[in-house]
């Protein structure tokens, strides 16, 4: 189950009805996935904790903010998001992806939603509202930010409702500045998937797991061994790559398992191009699988990570988000991301939320069976196979944390 939630807060933006196009030869899906690996590497630097995010959630939140960016601010975001403004193609891509994720399917549950929460009597440009409504499915609702606790409660309830209750209390009252907050943009995505080939709970047992610090811990580990089932699989000199499909075959989890206990070097070297090559080289293979059960809950403040990626102008006093209100009086104060995932014998449940807080600116195959044994740190991602879009991404250093 993977619910995903994005929350953006903006305080004043203006009239930018322009439409983005991809940079270079990448597809729009590649833009999302390239951003996914970029932000994930920033989070992993000097961090041995379990990591889990929804890069899709963060990207869509920033994309809605980007719709109102102008001048150097827009150029700065273009470099990080790998899309340019002024092309209908990107808007159509976002709308088609939104519609695809909201199609009912008997095999799994997936949905996404967007909403704008606007300070009472604060006017947004109609051109901006139309872009958000037409291509992101987001409607605007006035809210009284002079009461931060009540405002947070209203928005948090919307978040819970659109993530099946998995993301709670995304915003605290102190995240809303009654004097400066003007607009909060929210996005939520929810997914619940059942493994196409489920693990038998009776076969789950405690096994040793070696963390990156070479500490050995006992963790409940699922297994599929000596079966006739086949899975998409490939490997490199340093890495084993396995795809575990969910029922319906529209979504899957890809697990990247280093052959040595060295997850950091794998994360540092991986990118979207390599992932695409590995996926193309996968073949149906019989193998024995050992996968620890795990539950991870994370929360990040992403401002510094995004600045390190090169998105510094939107956070500065020189930011120009006049594409939303017509005035250059907004900058991004912080980007907050919260995520949750649970992987068990039946399938996967996950949720994520992102808040972009904007404030008013004061200007100045072999015969031998392969063993795929996740007994040490590994990386994983959940993809929407039809579009190739990465919805969730994480790494496990210690399944017990």
C-alpha positions in Angstrom: 0.0 0.0 0.0 1.6 3.3 -0.9 -0.1 6.5 -0.2 1.8 9.6 -1.1 1.2 13.2 -0.1 2.5 16.5 -1.2 2.0 19.8 0.5 3.1 23.1 -0.8 2.7 26.4 0.9 3.0 29.6 -0.9 2.4 33.2 0.2 2.2 35.2 -2.9 2.7 34.2 -6.5 1.6 35.6 -9.8 0.7 35.3 -13.4 2.6 32.6 -15.2 0.5 30.6 -17.5 3.4 29.1 -19.3 3.9 25.4 -20.0 7.1 23.4 -19.5 9.1 21.2 -21.9 11.8 18.8 -21.1 15.5 19.8 -21.3 17.7 17.9 -23.8 16.6 14.5 -25.1 15.1 13.2 -21.9 11.4 12.3 -21.6 9.3 13.8 -18.9 9.4 10.5 -17.0 13.2 10.8 -17.2 13.0 14.3 -15.6 11.1 12.9 -12.6 13.4 9.9 -12.3 16.6 12.0 -12.7 15.3 14.3 -9.9 14.6 11.2 -7.8 18.2 10.0 -7.9 19.6 13.5 -7.4 17.6 14.3 -4.3 18.1 10.7 -2.9 21.9 11.0 -3.2 21.8 14.3 -1.3 19.8 12.7 1.5 22.1 9.7 1.6 25.3 11.7 2.0 26.8 11.1 5.5 23.5 9.4 6.5 23.5 5.7 7.7 19.8 5.8 8.6 17.1 4.1 6.7 15.9 6.5 4.0 12.5 6.6 2.4 10.9 9.3 0.2 8.5 9.8 -2.6 10.4 11.7 -5.3 7.2 11.9 -7.4 5.5 13.7 -4.5 8.4 16.2 -4.1 8.6 16.7 -7.8 4.9 17.4 -8.3 4.9 19.8 -5.3 7.8 21.7 -6.8 6.3 21.6 -10.3 3.1 23.4 -9.1 5.3 26.0 -7.4 7.4 26.2 -10.6 4.3 27.2 -12.6 4.5 30.6 -10.9 8.2 31.1 -11.2 9.7 33.9 -13.4 13.1 35.0 -14.6 16.2 33.7 -12.8 14.0 31.8 -10.3 12.4 29.8 -13.1 15.8 29.3 -14.7 17.1 28.0 -11.4 14.3 25.5 -11.0 14.6 24.5 -14.6 18.1 23.2 -14.0 17.0 21.1 -11.0 13.7 19.8 -12.4 15.0 19.3 -15.9 11.9 20.8 -17.5 11.5 24.2 -19.2 8.4 26.4 -19.3 6.4 27.4 -22.4 5.5 24.1 -23.9 2.1 22.4 -23.7 3.7 19.0 -23.7 4.7 19.0 -20.1 1.2 20.1 -18.9 -0.3 17.3 -21.0 2.1 14.8 -19.4 1.2 15.9 -15.9 -2.5 15.7 -16.7 -2.2 12.3 -18.3 -0.2 11.0 -15.4 -2.8 12.4 -13.0 -5.6 10.8 -14.9 -3.7 7.5 -15.1 -3.1 7.3 -11.4 -6.7 8.0 -10.7 -8.1 5.2 -12.9 -9.9 2.5 -10.9 -8.3 -0.9 -11.0 -9.5 -4.1 -9.4 -6.0 -5.4 -8.7 -4.7 -2.5 -6.6 -5.6 0.9 -5.2 -3.9 4.1 -6.4 -5.0 7.7 -6.5 -3.6 11.2 -6.4 -5.1 14.6 -5.5 -4.1 18.2 -5.4 -5.5 21.2 -3.6 -4.7 24.9 -3.0 -5.4 26.5 0.4 -5.5 30.3 0.0 -5.4 33.0 2.7 -8.7 34.7 3.0 -9.1 37.6 0.6 -5.7 36.8 -1.1 -6.1 36.9 -4.8 -4.3 34.5 -7.2 -4.1 35.1 -10.9 -6.9 33.4 -12.9 -4.3 32.2 -15.4 -2.4 30.4 -12.6 -5.5 28.9 -11.1 -6.6 27.6 -14.5 -3.2 25.8 -15.0 -3.5 24.1 -11.6 -7.1 23.2 -12.2 -6.7 22.0 -15.8 -3.5 20.0 -15.5 -3.1 19.2 -11.8 -6.8 18.8 -10.9 -6.3 21.2 -8.0 -9.1 23.5 -6.7 -8.6 26.5 -4.4 -10.2 26.9 -1.0 -9.9 30.0 1.3 -8.6 29.4 4.8 -7.9 31.6 7.8 -4.1 31.5 8.4 -4.5 33.9 11.3 -5.4 30.8 13.3 -2.5 28.5 12.6 -3.7 25.5 14.6 -7.1 25.4 13.0 -5.5 25.8 9.5 -3.1 23.0 10.2 -5.9 20.8 11.4 -8.0 21.4 8.2 -5.0 20.7 5.9 -3.8 17.7 7.9 -7.3 16.2 7.7 -7.2 16.5 4.0 -3.9 14.8 4.0 -5.1 11.9 6.1 -8.2 11.5 3.9 -6.1 11.2 0.8 -3.5 8.9 2.2 -5.9 6.4 3.9 -4.8 7.8 7.3 -1.2 6.9 6.8 0.2 10.4 6.9 -0.9 12.3 10.1 0.1 15.7 11.4 2.1 16.7 8.3 1.9 20.4 9.4 2.4 21.7 12.9 0.8 25.0 13.9 4.3 26.7 14.0 4.8 25.8 10.3 2.2 28.4 9.4 3.1 32.0 9.9 -0.1 34.0 10.4 1.7 37.2 9.1 3.4 35.7 6.1 1.8 32.5 4.8 -0.5 33.2 1.8 -0.9 29.9 0.0 -0.4 26.2 0.7 -0.4 23.7 -2.2 -1.1 20.1 -1.4 -0.7 16.9 -3.3 -1.5 13.4 -2.1 -0.9 10.0 -3.7 -2.0 6.7 -2.3 -1.1 3.2 -3.5 -1.9 -0.2 -2.0 -0.4 -3.2 -3.8 -0.4 -6.9 -3.2 2.5 -9.0 -4.3 1.7 -11.0 -7.5 3.5 -13.9 -5.8 3.0 -13.6 -2.1 5.4 -14.7 0.7 4.0 -17.4 3.0 4.0 -16.0 6.6 4.8 -19.5 7.9 8.1 -19.4 6.1 9.2 -16.1 7.7 11.9 -16.5 10.3 14.6 -14.5 12.1 17.8 -14.3 10.2 21.0 -12.3 10.6 21.2 -8.9 8.8 24.6 -7.1 8.6 24.3 -3.3 8.8 26.7 -1.0 7.0 28.7 -0.7 10.3 29.0 -4.5 10.2 26.7 -4.9 13.2 24.7 -8.1 13.0 21.0 -8.0 14.0 18.2 -10.6 13.9 15.3 -9.5 11.7 12.1 -11.3 10.5 13.0 -12.4 7.0 10.5 -13.5 4.3 11.6 -16.1 1.7 10.6 -17.6 -1.6 12.9 -20.6 -2.2 12.8 -23.8 -4.3 9.7 -22.5 -6.2 8.9 -22.7 -9.9 8.2 -19.0 -10.0 10.3 -16.7 -12.2 11.1 -13.0 -11.7 12.7 -10.4 -13.9 16.4 -10.3 -12.9 19.8 -9.0 -14.0 23.2 -8.4 -12.4 26.4 -6.5 -12.8 29.8 -7.0 -11.4 28.8 -5.3 -8.2 25.0 -5.5 -8.1 22.0 -7.9 -8.2 18.7 -6.3 -9.5 15.4 -8.0 -8.9 11.8 -6.9 -9.8 8.9 -8.0 -7.6 5.6 -7.3 -9.4 2.4 -6.4 -7.7 -0.9 -8.0 -8.7 -2.0 -6.5 -12.1 1.6 -6.1 -13.3 1.2 -2.3 -13.5 3.4 -1.5 -10.6 6.5 -3.3 -9.2 9.3 -3.0 -6.6 12.8 -3.1 -7.9 15.5 -4.1 -5.4 19.1 -3.1 -5.9 21.3 -5.4 -3.8 25.1 -4.8 -3.7 27.1 -8.0 -3.8 29.3 -6.6 -1.1 28.1 -4.7 2.0 28.7 -1.3 0.3 25.3 0.5 -0.3 26.8 4.0 -0.3 29.0 3.4 -3.4 26.1 1.9 -5.3 23.8 4.9 -4.5 26.6 7.3 -5.5 27.1 5.7 -8.9 23.4 4.9 -9.9 21.4 7.2 -12.1 18.3 7.0 -14.3 20.3 6.0 -17.4 21.8 3.0 -15.6 18.5 2.0 -14.2 17.0 2.0 -17.7 19.8 -0.1 -19.0 19.4 -2.6 -16.2 15.7 -2.9 -16.7 16.2 -3.6 -20.4 18.7 -6.4 -19.6 16.3 -8.2 -17.2 15.3 -11.7 -18.0 12.9 -14.1 -16.4 14.9 -16.1 -13.9 14.3 -18.8 -11.2 16.0 -17.7 -8.0 15.7 -18.0 -4.2 14.7 -14.8 -2.5 15.3 -13.6 1.1 13.8 -10.2 1.9 13.5 -8.8 5.4 10.2 -7.3 6.5 10.5 -3.6 7.3 8.6 -0.6 8.3 10.2 2.9 7.9 8.8 6.3 8.8 10.9 9.4 7.9 10.6 13.2 8.0 12.9 15.6 6.2 13.4 19.3 5.8 14.6 19.5 2.2 15.6 23.2 1.9 19.4 22.6 2.3 19.4 19.5 0.1 17.6 21.4 -2.7 20.0 24.3 -2.4 22.9 21.8 -2.7 21.3 20.5 -6.0 21.4 24.1 -7.3 18.0 25.4 -6.4 19.1 28.4 -4.4 17.3 31.4 -5.9 13.8 30.2 -4.9 14.8 30.3 -1.3 16.4 33.7 -1.4 15.2 37.3 -1.1 15.6 37.5 -4.9 13.0 34.9 -5.7 10.4 35.8 -8.3 7.1 33.8 -8.1 5.1 36.6 -9.7 3.5 34.0 -12.0 0.9 33.4 -9.2 -0.1 36.8 -8.1 1.7 39.3 -10.3 4.0 40.5 -7.5 7.6 39.5 -6.6 7.0 39.2 -2.9 7.3 35.4 -2.3 10.1 33.0 -1.6 10.2 29.4 -0.4 11.0 29.2 3.3 11.2 25.4 3.7 10.2 22.1 2.0 9.0 19.5 4.4 8.7 15.8 3.5 7.2 13.0 5.5 7.0 9.4 4.4 6.0 5.9 5.6 6.4 2.4 4.1 5.6 -1.1 5.4 6.7 -4.2 3.5 5.3 -7.6 4.5 4.3 -11.0 3.2 1.1 -9.7 1.6 2.5 -6.6 -0.2 3.4 -3.0 0.4 1.8 0.0 2.2 3.4 3.4 1.8 2.6 7.1 2.2 4.4 10.4 1.8 3.8 14.1 2.1 5.6 17.2 1.0 5.0 20.8 2.1 6.5 23.7 0.3 6.3 26.6 2.7 6.3 30.0 1.0 6.5 33.3 2.7 6.3 37.0 1.8 9.6 38.4 0.7 11.1 41.7 1.9 13.1 42.8 -1.1 16.5 44.0 -0.7 20.4 -17.3 -16.6 22.5 -20.5 -15.4 21.8 -24.0 -14.4 22.6 -23.1 -10.8 19.8 -21.4 -8.9 20.6 -17.8 -8.1 20.3 -16.7 -4.5 19.0 -13.1 -3.9 19.7 -12.7 -0.2 19.1 -9.2 1.3 21.1 -9.9 4.4 22.9 -6.5 4.2 21.9 -2.9 3.2 20.0 -2.6 -0.1 18.2 0.1 -2.1 14.7 -0.2 -3.5 12.1 1.7 -5.5 8.5 1.4 -6.5 7.7 2.3 -10.1 4.5 2.7 -12.2 5.5 0.4 -15.0 3.2 1.9 -17.7 4.8 5.4 -17.4 8.1 4.2 -15.9 7.7 6.9 -13.2 9.4 6.2 -9.8 6.8 6.8 -7.1 8.8 5.8 -4.0 12.5 5.2 -3.3 14.4 4.0 -0.2 17.3 2.2 1.2 17.5 -0.1 4.2 20.5 0.0 6.5 18.8 -1.7 9.5 15.3 -3.2 9.1 14.7 -2.9 12.8 15.2 0.9 13.0 
